[in-house]
Amino acid sequence: MGRNLTNLIIAIAALALVAGCFCRSDRQGRSFPIDDPPSNTARSSTPQEERRSSSKPDNGDFIVEHLDVTTPRYVEIDEQVKKERLLPDAAERLNRALSLPHDIFLRTKDCKEVNAFYDPRERSITMCYELMEYFYKTFKSDGRSDDESWEKMFAAVRFVFLHEIGHALIDAYKLPIMGGEEDAADRCSAFINLKELGEEGVDAVFAAAEAFAIESRRSSSSRRNLADEHLLSEQRFYNSLCMIYGSNPTKYSRILTEGMLPKERALRCPNEFQKTVDSWMSLLEPWRKK
């Protein structure tokens, strides 16, 4: 996993960080208290010397915790993540942008499962190394070269991180969500990627869409899938493409002309994208630092 690690560092540190079958948000979580982290946790924070004002009180920070890695094949990437200050740099950027009512912890670790999740009890986001490995294998199994699979993996991780940031902000700010929270978190990620991060953000949403498409081909609908809080992979695939197309129909016209998105849906995508942007801008405005 050491190869091309710089790209991963840039991706997450720049906040360019899919739930469902391959990265479910864990609503149960674990139980150790926030104010008493375990002794094997290396805690790193980015306290602000000067807090810029927002209309909401700033009583917290995004705080980094590097947890011990026990899986040998992930030791190298974990050491490099720490050396390059991947999460501290991401936390610093978030802290400059947003006020928080309480601390939110950012973690990378080996989880013994393919996952990425926000835990509301610990108020933490965890990105599992197993998920990164899963994305690489997913794209590789679909016929991508080694290099292409690496690049796609980095882009998909970007989408995942911002999806989990969406969950964290919904919880911290007690944001009103009309509809499913998982869909709202997807749209938060698409909003930030497409509105704030330029071509890297577009690549992230395209990579997520491709991962959803691969996942949908691998699995068949069942009562279990239909009962899940996440949309079906097929729906998330089309929603992702709709967000991209809606952000600039002229630039991304191939999504329509190549038949990736039905015309009936594509016609509504510019309005759908703008509503997503307006909604998230309005919800976050009180917490943005001026």
C-alpha positions as CSV (number, residue, x, y, z in Angstrom):
1,M,0.0,0.0,0.0
2,G,3.1,2.3,0.2
3,R,3.1,3.1,-3.6
4,N,1.4,6.3,-4.6
5,L,0.7,7.1,-0.9
6,T,1.4,10.8,-1.6
7,N,-1.8,10.9,-3.6
8,L,-3.8,9.4,-0.7
9,I,-2.3,12.0,1.6
10,I,-3.2,14.9,-0.7
11,A,-6.7,13.5,-1.2
12,I,-7.6,13.3,2.4
13,A,-5.7,16.3,3.7
14,A,-7.3,18.4,1.1
15,L,-10.7,17.1,2.2
16,A,-11.2,15.4,-1.0
17,L,-12.0,12.2,2.1
18,V,-19.9,5.0,0.0
19,A,-21.5,3.7,2.6
20,G,-23.8,0.7,1.8
21,C,-22.5,-2.7,1.1
22,F,-18.8,-1.8,1.3
23,C,-18.7,0.9,3.9
24,R,-21.6,1.0,6.3
25,S,-21.9,3.8,8.8
26,D,-21.9,2.2,12.2
27,R,-24.7,3.7,14.3
28,Q,-23.9,1.4,17.3
29,G,-20.2,2.0,17.7
30,R,-18.0,1.1,20.7
31,S,-18.1,2.3,24.2
32,F,-14.9,3.9,25.6
33,P,-15.4,7.5,26.7
34,I,-14.2,10.5,24.7
35,D,-12.5,12.2,27.6
36,D,-10.6,9.1,28.6
37,P,-8.9,7.6,25.5
38,P,-7.1,4.2,25.9
39,S,-3.4,4.3,26.7
40,N,-2.4,2.9,23.3
41,T,-3.9,5.9,21.5
42,A,-1.6,8.5,20.2
43,R,-3.6,11.7,20.4
44,S,-2.8,14.7,18.2
45,S,-4.8,17.9,18.0
46,T,-4.7,21.2,16.3
47,P,-5.8,23.8,18.8
48,Q,-6.5,27.2,17.4
49,E,-4.6,30.2,18.8
50,E,-7.2,32.5,17.2
51,R,-10.8,31.5,16.6
52,R,-12.6,33.4,13.9
53,S,-16.2,34.3,14.8
54,S,-19.4,32.6,13.5
55,S,-22.9,33.1,14.6
56,K,-22.6,29.9,16.7
57,P,-20.2,29.4,19.6
58,D,-17.0,27.5,18.8
59,N,-16.6,25.0,21.7
60,G,-14.7,22.2,19.9
61,D,-12.2,21.1,17.4
62,F,-11.6,18.2,14.9
63,I,-9.0,16.2,16.8
64,V,-6.8,13.4,15.4
65,E,-6.2,10.1,17.2
66,H,-3.8,7.6,15.7
67,L,-4.8,4.2,16.9
68,D,-2.4,1.2,17.0
69,V,-2.2,-0.9,13.9
70,T,-2.0,-4.7,14.4
71,T,-2.3,-5.9,10.8
72,P,1.3,-6.2,9.4
73,R,0.5,-5.2,5.9
74,Y,-1.0,-1.9,7.1
75,V,1.9,-0.9,9.3
76,E,3.9,0.9,6.5
77,I,0.9,3.0,5.3
78,D,0.1,3.9,8.9
79,E,3.6,5.1,9.6
80,Q,3.6,7.2,6.4
81,V,0.2,8.7,7.3
82,K,1.6,9.8,10.6
83,K,4.9,11.1,9.1
84,E,3.0,13.2,6.5
85,R,0.6,14.6,9.1
86,L,-2.3,13.5,7.0
87,L,-5.1,13.8,9.5
88,P,-3.7,16.8,11.5
89,D,-3.6,18.8,8.3
90,A,-7.1,17.8,7.4
91,A,-8.2,18.7,11.0
92,E,-6.5,22.1,10.8
93,R,-8.4,23.0,7.6
94,L,-11.7,21.9,9.0
95,N,-11.1,23.9,12.2
96,R,-10.3,27.0,10.2
97,A,-13.6,26.6,8.3
98,L,-16.2,25.5,10.9
99,S,-17.2,26.2,14.5
100,L,-18.1,23.1,16.5
101,P,-20.3,22.6,19.6
102,H,-17.9,19.8,20.7
103,D,-14.8,17.9,19.6
104,I,-15.0,15.4,16.7
105,F,-12.3,12.8,16.4
106,L,-10.7,11.7,13.1
107,R,-9.1,8.3,13.1
108,T,-7.4,5.8,10.8
109,K,-6.9,2.2,11.8
110,D,-7.2,-1.4,10.8
111,C,-10.7,-2.4,11.8
112,K,-10.7,-6.1,11.0
113,E,-13.5,-5.3,8.6
114,V,-14.2,-3.3,5.5
115,N,-15.7,-0.2,6.9
116,A,-15.8,3.6,7.4
117,F,-18.1,5.0,10.0
118,Y,-19.2,7.9,12.1
119,D,-19.8,6.9,15.8
120,P,-22.2,9.4,17.5
121,R,-21.4,8.1,21.0
122,E,-17.7,8.6,20.6
123,R,-18.2,11.5,18.2
124,S,-15.6,10.1,15.9
125,I,-15.0,9.3,12.2
126,T,-12.9,6.2,11.5
127,M,-11.4,5.4,8.1
128,C,-10.4,1.7,8.0
129,Y,-7.4,0.6,6.0
130,E,-9.4,-2.5,5.0
131,L,-11.7,-0.2,3.1
132,M,-8.9,1.3,1.1
133,E,-7.7,-2.2,0.2
134,Y,-11.2,-3.2,-0.7
135,F,-11.6,-0.3,-3.2
136,Y,-8.3,-1.2,-4.9
137,K,-9.4,-4.8,-5.3
138,T,-12.8,-3.8,-6.5
139,F,-11.5,-1.6,-9.3
140,K,-8.8,-4.2,-10.1
141,S,-11.4,-7.0,-10.4
142,D,-13.3,-4.9,-12.9
143,G,-10.4,-4.9,-15.4
144,R,-8.6,-1.7,-14.3
145,S,-4.8,-1.7,-14.4
146,D,-2.8,-1.5,-11.2
147,D,-2.2,2.2,-11.6
148,E,-5.8,3.0,-12.5
149,S,-7.0,1.0,-9.5
150,W,-4.8,2.9,-7.2
151,E,-6.0,6.3,-8.5
152,K,-9.7,5.2,-8.4
153,M,-9.1,4.0,-4.8
154,F,-7.8,7.4,-3.7
155,A,-10.7,9.2,-5.4
156,A,-13.3,6.9,-3.8
157,V,-11.7,7.3,-0.4
158,R,-12.2,11.0,-0.9
159,F,-15.9,10.6,-1.4
160,V,-16.1,8.3,1.7
161,F,-14.5,10.7,4.1
162,L,-16.8,13.5,3.1
163,H,-19.8,11.2,3.4
164,E,-18.8,10.5,7.0
165,I,-18.1,14.2,7.6
166,G,-21.7,14.7,6.5
167,H,-22.9,12.3,9.2
168,A,-20.8,14.0,11.8
169,L,-22.1,17.5,11.0
170,I,-25.7,16.3,10.9
171,D,-25.2,15.0,14.4
172,A,-23.1,17.8,15.8
173,Y,-25.3,20.6,14.5
174,K,-28.6,18.7,14.9
175,L,-29.4,19.5,11.3
176,P,-32.9,18.9,10.0
177,I,-32.9,16.3,7.3
178,M,-35.9,15.7,5.1
179,G,-35.5,12.2,3.8
180,G,-32.9,9.5,4.6
181,E,-29.7,10.5,6.4
182,E,-27.5,8.2,4.2
183,D,-28.7,10.0,1.1
184,A,-28.2,13.4,2.7
185,A,-24.6,12.3,3.6
186,D,-24.0,11.2,0.0
187,R,-25.2,14.6,-1.2
188,C,-23.1,16.4,1.3
189,S,-20.0,14.6,-0.1
190,A,-21.1,15.4,-3.7
191,F,-21.8,19.0,-2.8
192,I,-18.3,19.6,-1.3
193,N,-16.5,17.6,-4.0
194,L,-18.2,19.3,-6.9
195,K,-18.5,22.8,-5.5
196,E,-15.3,23.2,-3.6
197,L,-12.6,20.7,-4.9
198,G,-12.5,21.2,-8.7
199,E,-11.5,18.3,-10.9
200,E,-10.3,16.1,-8.0
201,G,-13.7,16.4,-6.5
202,V,-15.3,15.4,-9.8
203,D,-13.0,12.4,-10.0
204,A,-14.1,11.4,-6.5
205,V,-17.8,11.4,-7.4
206,F,-17.1,9.5,-10.6
207,A,-15.1,6.9,-8.7
208,A,-17.9,6.5,-6.2
209,A,-20.4,6.0,-9.0
210,E,-18.2,3.4,-10.6
211,A,-17.9,1.6,-7.3
212,F,-21.7,1.6,-6.9
213,A,-22.0,0.2,-10.4
214,I,-19.6,-2.6,-9.7
215,E,-21.3,-3.4,-6.4
216,S,-24.7,-3.5,-8.1
217,R,-23.5,-6.0,-10.7
218,R,-22.2,-8.3,-8.0
219,S,-25.3,-8.4,-5.8
220,S,-28.9,-9.1,-6.4
221,S,-31.7,-7.2,-4.7
222,S,-33.1,-9.0,-1.6
223,R,-35.5,-8.2,1.2
224,R,-32.4,-7.5,3.3
225,N,-31.0,-4.9,0.8
226,L,-34.4,-3.3,0.4
227,A,-34.8,-2.9,4.2
228,D,-31.4,-1.2,4.6
229,E,-31.2,2.5,5.4
230,H,-29.0,3.1,2.4
231,L,-30.3,3.4,-1.1
232,L,-29.6,0.6,-3.5
233,S,-26.3,0.7,-5.2
234,E,-28.0,1.3,-8.5
235,Q,-29.8,4.4,-7.1
236,R,-26.6,5.8,-5.6
237,F,-24.9,5.3,-9.0
238,Y,-27.5,7.4,-10.8
239,N,-27.7,10.0,-8.0
240,S,-23.9,10.5,-8.2
241,L,-24.0,10.9,-12.0
242,C,-27.0,13.3,-11.7
243,M,-25.0,15.5,-9.3
244,I,-22.0,15.6,-11.7
245,Y,-24.2,16.3,-14.7
246,G,-26.3,18.9,-12.9
247,S,-23.2,20.8,-11.8
248,N,-22.3,21.6,-15.4
249,P,-24.5,20.0,-18.1
250,T,-22.4,21.4,-20.9
251,K,-19.1,20.2,-19.5
252,Y,-20.4,16.7,-18.6
253,S,-22.7,16.3,-21.5
254,R,-21.2,12.8,-22.2
255,I,-23.1,11.5,-19.2
256,L,-26.3,12.1,-21.2
257,T,-25.0,11.5,-24.8
258,E,-23.3,8.2,-23.9
259,G,-26.5,7.0,-22.2
260,M,-25.1,6.8,-18.7
261,L,-28.1,8.7,-17.4
262,P,-31.6,8.6,-18.8
263,K,-32.7,11.8,-20.4
264,E,-35.8,12.1,-18.2
265,R,-33.6,12.2,-15.1
266,A,-30.9,14.3,-16.6
267,L,-33.3,17.1,-17.4
268,R,-34.0,17.5,-13.7
269,C,-30.4,17.2,-12.5
270,P,-29.4,20.9,-12.7
271,N,-32.3,21.8,-10.4
272,E,-31.6,18.8,-8.2
273,F,-27.9,19.8,-7.9
274,Q,-28.7,23.5,-7.1
275,K,-31.2,22.4,-4.4
276,T,-28.5,20.3,-2.8
277,V,-26.0,23.1,-2.9
278,D,-28.5,25.7,-1.5
279,S,-29.7,23.3,1.2
280,W,-26.2,22.5,2.5
281,M,-25.0,26.1,2.2
282,S,-28.0,27.2,4.3
283,L,-27.6,24.5,6.9
284,L,-23.9,25.2,7.4
285,E,-23.9,29.0,7.2
286,P,-24.4,29.6,10.9
287,W,-21.4,27.5,11.7
288,R,-19.0,28.9,9.0
289,K,-16.2,31.0,10.3
290,K,-16.2,34.4,8.8
